[in-house]
């Protein structure tokens, strides 16, 4: 069972999941879907202990108040046939890795580790997102725009070897994408097209401009 069994009735949960949401959920106890806590089509809330893995074809929403006390990994379908995605508006205590999925980090999203986006991913980060580690966007193909707007990155922000258009902050000719705050370096290398970047506050080196 993906919950604490009732000692007086082992076939039932000790807490009613309808009342507590995922606060009593333990992904390590899910024999049929180890490491997963996603209810397609339903907003997930509460505390989720352990790591969470999203598989191809799953579309998951995590809304405040909630906390994932581990890593969050999105393993989507690189071909794009199976739609896979996560809308996150709460905390991830570990790392967040997006492999070929759609990722939206909303205004209350806080990742305490690193964020890595790669493969056939589409992404919208911010405004209001906080990342305590590094943000790395690399080897993303395709034609859909990925945006990083109004996001605070306490580590480095690296954008490398992508073939999709990426916007990092806004230039004077653009609107609706506030600049980002990067405590480390902002690096752009090997991208085609060159990312659009502007109005970012970077404490280290800024290799992305225009």
C-alpha positions in Angstrom: 0.0 0.0 0.0 1.2 3.5 -0.8 0.3 4.7 2.7 0.6 3.8 6.4 -1.8 0.8 7.0 -4.4 1.1 9.7 -3.3 -1.3 12.5 -6.9 -2.2 13.2 -7.7 -2.8 9.5 -4.5 -3.6 7.4 -6.4 -3.4 4.1 -7.1 0.3 4.6 -5.0 3.5 5.0 -4.6 4.8 8.5 -5.2 8.3 7.1 -7.9 9.0 4.6 -6.1 10.2 1.4 -9.2 12.2 0.5 -8.6 14.2 3.6 -4.8 14.4 3.7 -4.0 14.3 0.0 -0.4 13.0 -0.5 0.7 14.0 3.0 0.7 10.3 3.9 2.0 9.1 0.5 5.3 7.3 0.3 6.6 6.6 -3.2 8.9 3.9 -1.9 5.8 1.9 -0.8 4.2 1.9 -4.3 4.8 -1.6 -5.6 3.2 -0.9 -8.9 4.9 2.5 -9.6 8.0 2.7 -7.6 9.3 6.3 -7.2 6.2 7.9 -8.6 3.4 10.0 -7.1 1.4 11.5 -9.9 -2.3 11.6 -10.3 -3.0 12.5 -13.9 -5.6 15.2 -14.2 -5.7 15.9 -10.5 -3.7 18.5 -8.6 -1.2 16.9 -6.2 -0.6 18.6 -2.8 0.9 17.8 0.5 4.3 16.3 1.4 5.8 13.6 -0.8 8.6 11.7 0.8 11.3 10.3 -1.5 12.0 10.8 -5.2 9.4 11.3 -7.9 9.7 10.1 -11.5 7.3 11.1 -14.2 7.1 8.6 -17.1 6.2 9.2 -20.8 2.5 10.0 -21.2 2.0 11.4 -17.7 0.9 15.0 -17.1 1.2 16.1 -13.5 0.3 19.1 -11.5 1.8 20.0 -8.1 0.2 22.9 -6.4 1.0 24.8 -3.2 1.1 23.8 -0.5 3.3 20.8 -1.4 6.8 19.6 -1.0 8.8 16.8 -2.8 11.4 15.7 -0.3 13.7 14.2 -2.9 14.5 14.5 -6.6 12.0 15.2 -9.4 12.7 13.5 -12.8 10.7 13.8 -16.0 11.4 11.1 -18.5 9.3 12.1 -21.5 9.0 10.7 -25.0 11.7 12.3 -27.2 9.5 11.7 -30.2 6.8 13.8 -28.7 4.1 11.2 -29.4 3.3 10.7 -25.8 2.6 14.1 -24.1 4.5 14.4 -20.9 4.7 17.3 -18.6 4.8 18.9 -15.1 3.3 22.1 -13.8 5.0 22.8 -10.5 4.2 25.5 -8.0 5.9 24.3 -4.8 9.2 23.0 -3.4 11.6 20.3 -4.6 14.2 19.6 -1.9 16.5 17.8 -4.3 17.3 18.2 -8.0 14.9 18.6 -10.9 15.8 16.9 -14.2 13.7 17.3 -17.3 14.4 14.8 -20.1 12.1 15.4 -23.1 9.1 16.7 -21.2 7.1 19.9 -20.9 8.1 21.8 -17.7 6.4 24.9 -16.2 7.8 26.3 -13.0 5.2 28.8 -11.5 5.7 31.7 -9.1 6.0 29.6 -5.9 8.4 27.0 -7.3 11.6 26.5 -5.3 14.2 24.0 -6.2 16.8 23.6 -3.5 19.2 21.6 -5.8 20.0 21.9 -9.5 17.7 22.1 -12.5 18.7 20.4 -15.7 16.7 20.6 -19.0 17.7 18.6 -22.0 16.5 16.6 -25.1 13.1 17.4 -26.5 11.9 19.6 -23.7 9.8 22.7 -23.7 9.9 24.9 -20.7 8.6 28.0 -19.0 10.4 29.2 -15.9 9.1 32.1 -13.9 8.6 34.7 -13.0 9.2 34.3 -9.2 11.0 30.9 -9.4 13.9 30.3 -7.0 16.7 27.8 -7.8 19.4 27.4 -5.1 21.8 25.4 -7.3 22.6 25.7 -11.0 20.3 25.9 -14.0 21.5 24.1 -17.1 19.7 24.0 -20.4 21.5 21.8 -23.0 21.0 19.9 -26.2 17.3 20.9 -26.7 16.2 20.4 -30.3 12.9 21.7 -31.9 11.3 25.0 -32.7 9.2 25.8 -29.6 10.3 28.8 -27.5 11.7 28.1 -24.0 11.7 31.0 -21.6 13.5 31.9 -18.3 11.9 35.0 -16.9 12.1 36.6 -13.5 14.0 33.6 -12.0 16.6 33.7 -9.3 19.5 31.3 -9.8 22.0 31.2 -6.9 24.5 29.1 -8.9 25.3 29.4 -12.6 22.9 29.6 -15.6 24.3 27.6 -18.5 22.7 27.5 -22.0 24.7 25.1 -24.2 24.3 23.4 -27.6 20.6 24.0 -28.1 18.8 24.1 -31.4 15.5 25.7 -30.1 14.9 29.4 -29.5 15.4 30.3 -25.9 14.6 33.6 -24.2 16.5 34.7 -21.0 15.1 37.9 -19.8 13.9 40.6 -22.2 15.5 43.1 -24.4 14.1 46.7 -24.8 12.0 45.5 -27.8 10.3 42.7 -25.8 7.9 42.5 -22.9 6.4 40.1 -20.4 9.7 38.4 -19.6 11.4 40.1 -16.6 15.2 39.8 -16.2 16.7 37.1 -14.1 19.1 37.3 -11.1 22.1 35.0 -11.3 24.6 34.9 -8.5 27.1 32.9 -10.5 27.9 33.1 -14.3 25.5 33.4 -17.2 27.0 31.3 -20.1 25.7 30.8 -23.6 27.8 28.6 -25.9 27.1 26.5 -29.1 23.5 27.6 -29.5 21.7 28.0 -32.9 19.7 30.3 -32.9 21.5 32.5 -30.4 19.4 32.9 -27.2 17.6 36.2 -26.7 18.9 37.8 -23.5 18.6 41.0 -21.7 17.8 42.9 -18.4 19.5 40.2 -16.3 21.5 40.9 -13.1 24.5 38.7 -13.2 27.1 38.7 -10.4 29.7 36.7 -12.3 30.5 36.7 -16.0 27.8 37.4 -18.5 28.4 35.6 -21.9 24.8 36.0 -23.1 23.7 39.3 -24.6 21.4 40.7 -27.3 
